[in-house]
Amino acid sequence: MSEKTIVFTGGGSAGHVTPNIAIIDEIKDKGWDLHYVGSRNGIEKELIQKINIPYHGISSGKLRRYIDFENVVDMFRVLKGCIEARAVLRKLKPNLVFSKGGFVSVPVVIAAKSLKIPIFMHESDMTPGLANKISQRVATKIFTSFDETKKYFPKDKTHAIGSPIRKEIFAGSAERGKRFLGFNNRLPILTIMGGSLGAKKINETVRASLNSLLKRYQIVHLCGKNNLDSSLTNLAGYKQFEYVHEELPDILAATDVVITRGGSNAIFEFLALRIPMLIIPLSKQQSRGDQILNAKSFEEKGYALTLEEESLTSVSLIPHLEKLQQKSEEYKQNMIRSNKGDALKTLLDEIEKFL
């Protein structure tokens, strides 16, 4: 067994995993013993298996804020997950558990507390999710992306640091990106990212607006799994992908403006890259409203424009993009003045110091 062992947890969406991967990538060559505990079939399993660290699947149930018979079933799943997580942690004897939230993290955090293992957690969104509301009671240290989030957690153990960002995202080349896309320098590049699963309303509205948009932009459309439109495959100035991995830093280096959801990790990456954003957050019908609050914070700070999904049409999209393009230099200057430090370095320093 390595001298220092860290167990990471978090899942349910890519946003609960990618910050963990950013940390893992920076410390995996230190000779420490790194492990990940997640659900048996969640997106976290797929993402972690790509980076080659041991993965331990446990039972997990969804945490709901409303009355539903499934809550009863999921209580037993969470209880089973606690027992399984405790068995994993007793075997690994980690020095630290690092949690990014999501419902799978709750059994791991509860098990860690029962074994007196220190717990660090990070909350990406403006308001904490239910999992982190539960976990904060037993966490040793809490880190947040937004200053505004600190008020929801114990003051003495909470620090606002921003979002830990993968270093490879900064290694892109605009020229490589344009070559990969087959784009030129005549028109700016608009990138649309609706998240790992895409966004139906954004995809449909963008495609319905292509005649107007292609007069103003070259377009990269990351439309999500199973959302490609074969009728648009050979359309000049428009490139669509379900998802990109290795080429993403190059594409973002070539991007002038971006349309994005309001997920914290994505918008903090665009902030770090100084890319002006049009944020179209998930509506309250689709979420707990955290993306709306994230978008509002970024708009107030002058990093982005917001367009609510309920108001998204071909008629509303074009003027919002025009305004974003007109004010893009102002947004970039505001981003440069952003006082958020290097969250990844801060977390690494905190982990090293603690261990």
N, C-alpha and C positions, 0 to 999 in steps of 0.2 A: 504493500500500500504506500502511495506517495505521502510525503510529509504533510502536504496540504490538499484537502479534498473539498471541492465545491459542487453542490447540487443546484442546478438551475431548474426552474419550473415556470409555467405559464403557457396558455394555449386557448384555443377556441377561435382565434383569428390570427392572421399573419402579424398584426400589430402587437400581439402579446408574445411574439417569438423573435422578430428581427432585432430588437434591442438586446436581447440575450445573446443572439448570434454575434452582434457587434462586440460585446464584451468577450465572448468565448474566443473569437478570432484573435483578440489582442493578448490573451493569456495562455492559449493552448501550447505555446512553445516554452512556457516557464517550467515545465516538468511537474505541474500540478495535476491532480487526478480530477478530471471534469466529467460530470454525469448530468443527464437530463431526465426529469420525471414529467411525463405528460399523459394524456389519455391514449387509449389503445389505438384509436383510429382517427384522431384529430389531425388538423393541418400541421400541428407542431411535429408530429412523428415524421411526416414527409420532409419537412424543412431541416430537421435535425439530422436525419439519416444522411443528408447530402454533405454534412460537414464532419461526419465520421467521429462522433463521440458516443459513448454508450447511452442507449435510450431505454428507459424503464417505463412500460405502460401500466397504468392503473385504471381502475373503475372510476368514473366521474359522472356526476349528475348535474343538470343545468340548474342554476340558481334563478328563481323567478320572484318577482315582486308582487305577483298577483295570485289569486286562489285558483288552483288547478289540481285535478286528481294526480297528474304526473308528479306533482311535488312530493306526494307520499312515496311513490316509486323511487324518485330521485334521492330522497332522504336515505334510503337503504343503499343506493349506489354510492352516495357520498360517504356513508359509514364504512362500506366495503373499501372504498378508496383510502380512507384514513388508515384502516388496518393494513392494506397493501403498501401504502406509502411508509408506514412505520416499519414494516419489515425491510423495505429497501434501505431506509435511513439507518436502521440498526446494523445492517450488513456493511454499508459504506462508511459509517461513522464520519460524516462530513464536518469540516470546521465551520461551514457557513452554508445556508440555503439562500439563494437569491431568487425572488419571485417577481414576475412581471404581471401577475394578475390573470384574469380569466377563471372560469369556474373550476378548472382542474387544479389550480394552485391551492385552493382552500384545504383539501385533505392533506396536502404536502406540508403546508404551514402549520396546521393543527398537529400533525405528527411530529414536526420539528420542535414545536413548543413542548410537547409531552416528553421529548427526549432531551430537552434543555439545549437544543442546537440554536445558535444565533441566526436571526432572519433579517436580511435586507430586502426591501421591496421598493418598486418604482411604479408610480402612477403617471400614465401618459396624458390622460385627459384633464379637462378643466375641473370636472367633478368626479369623484371616485366611483368606480363601479362597485357593485354589491360585494364581489369577491374581495376587493381591497378594503372595503368598509369593515368586513369581518376580520381580515388579516391584520389591519393596523393595530388592533388591540394587543397583539402579541409580537409585533415586529420590533426588532432592536433599533433599526434606523429606517427612515422613510425618505424617499427622494421623489420629487415631482418635476414635471416638465414646465408647468405654469406657476408663476408667482401666486396667482389667484387661488390655487388649489391648497396652499398651505393652511388656510383657515379651516379645512375639513379634518385636519389631523393634529395630533398632539404637537404643540409648538416646540417642545424641548428636543424632539428627535426627528424633526422634518426639515428638509433642505430643498429649495427650488434650484434646479441645476440645468433645466432643459432636457432634451431627449438624446440618449446615446445614439450616435449615427455611425453606420458602417463606414470605415475608412475608404473602402474601395469606391464608394460613391463619388469621392473627390478625384479619382484617378482617370476620369474620362477625358477624351479628346474630341473637340467639336469637329475637327476635320475627319477623324475616323467615323464619327457618328454620321456625318453627311455622306461619306462614301458608302457606309453600310446601307443607308436609306436610299441612296441614289438621288439626293437632294442637292440644290445649288445655293448660291448666295443671293438670288434675286428677290426672294420673299422670306419673311421671318418664319420660324418653325414653331408651330403650335402642337404641344403634346397633350393628349387626353388620357388620364389614368383614373379608372373608376374602381381601383382596388383589385385584389386577386380574383374575385368572382365577376368583375365588371359591374356595370350599372345600367340596367335596362333603359331607364328614361334618358340618361345622358347619351347612351349609344344611339338610341332612336332619334333624338333631337339633333345630334351632330350629323348623322347621316341624312336627315331631312334638310339640313342646312348646307350641305356640301357645295351646291352651286355658288352660294354667296361666299362661303368660307374659303374656297380654293382660289378666289380672286384676290384674297388678302394674305393667305398663309399656305405653307406646305404643312401637311398634317400627319402626325404619328398618332395612331389610335390603338391604345392597349385596351382591348375591349373585353377581356376576360374569357374564361374557358367556355368553349362551344358557342361563342358569340361572333365568329367571323361571318362576313357577308360575301359569299362567293361572287356575287354580281359586281362587286367593287374591286376585285383583285387587281385588275390592270388599269385602274383609274390613275391618271398622271397626278403627281403631287400628293397622293394619299396612300399611306402605308398602314396596314392593320396587322396586329399580332394579338394572339390570345394573351401572351405574357412574354416578357424577355428577361433573361438572367444576365449573362456575361456582357451583353451589349448595352445594358441600361445606363451605366455611367457615361458612355459615349453619346447615347441619345440625349441624356439630360444636359451634357456639356454643350450640345448643339441647339438646345431648346431655348427659345426666346420668352415664351409665355406658356403656362400650363393650366389645364382644367383638371381639378382634382376633387375628390371627396374631402371631408374634413377630419379624417383620421390623424391623430397627433403625430405619429411617426413620419407619415408622408409629408405633412406640411412643415415639420421641423427640418426635414431633409431639403425641401425647396427653399426654406429660409436660409439654411447654411450655404446652399448653392446660389443664392441671390436670384432666384427665378420668380418673377411676379406671378401671382396665382389668382385664378377665378375659382373660388371654393363653392361647390354645390353640395352642401352637407346632406347626410341622410335625414329624412324627415322624422318627426316625433312618432309617426305611425310605424316607422321601420326600426326605431332605436329609442334609447332613453333620452335622446336630445343632446348627448355630449358633443357630437360633431357640430351642432349649431352653435354651442357655446365656444368651442375651439375657433370656429370661423369668425365669430363676433370679436373675440380677443385679437385675432390677427388683423381683422379689418380696422379695429380701433387703433392698433399700433402702426397702421399704414403699410402693411406687408401684402395685403390682398383685397380683392373685392369679393362680396358674397352674393350669390343668387340662390334663393330657396328653390328646392325642387318643385314645389307646387306652382312656382311662377316660371319654370323653365319651359320655353317654347322657342321655335325658330325666330320669332319676332323679338323676344327678350334677349336671346343669346348674343346676337350680333352687336347690339349697342354696348352690352357689358364688356365684350371683348375689345371693342373699339376704345372704350374708356380705359381699360386695362393697358392697352398698347400705348395710348397717349400719355398715361401717367407712369409708364414702366420705369423711367429713370428715377422718378421720385420714390417709387417703391424700393428700387435697388439701393438708393441712398439710405432710406429708413432701415433696410435690412443690414447694411454695413454698420449702422450705428447701434444695432441690436446689442444689448449688454449681456446676452446669454453666452457664457463661456463654453468651453469644450466639455460637454457633459460626460462623454466617454472617458476622458482623462480624469475627470473628477471622481467618477465611479471606480475606476481602476486604482486611483490613489487611496480612496476610502477602503477598498477591499484589501489592498496591500497593507495599509496601516493597521487595519483590524486584525489581519492574520499574523 
